[in-house]
Every structure is written in C-alpha cells, then in structure tokens.
C-alpha cells in the first residue's frame, strides 16, 4: 500500500471541505482506497490529507490528473501543494 500526503493552504476551510467530500465517490474510481484530513491546530486554512492507493503508479496518476486540479481550484486551494509518498516499512 502507498500512502500519499498532500499539504496546502485553502482560503475557506468550509468551502474546501464541502468540495473535498463531494469528490469522494469520484476519488474512489481514481484508485483512492482510504483517506483522512488533518487541519492545523494553529491555522485553519493549513490542511494536510492522506490518501491510500494500491500502487505508486496509481497514486501518481491521481495526483497528475486534470480532474483533481479542477476540483482543487474550485475548492479554493491557495498554495502549491507539497506532496510526498510513503509505504509501510
């Protein structure tokens, strides 16, 4: 299993969360097996999410998809995401 972490800033957490939740079913068709969202305790708009995938290739295809970029833009992401991939050691 591959766990991908994404950290970025959002202009309005409530707006972003609604868009994130609405994208859930579509994310599943793109290979996401599980996910969670974390919000900074000090800055509401600082969001980190993780997504689980079967393979690194699937994770990279997801993060590179045009559809994901569209959803993130509409959700109000205001910074370039920091993305990293991990696996259980």
Beta strands, then each sheet from edge to edge (+ up, - down):
strand 1: 2-9
strand 2: 34-39
strand 3: 46-53
strand 4: 82-87
sheet 1: 2+ 3- 1+ 4-
end
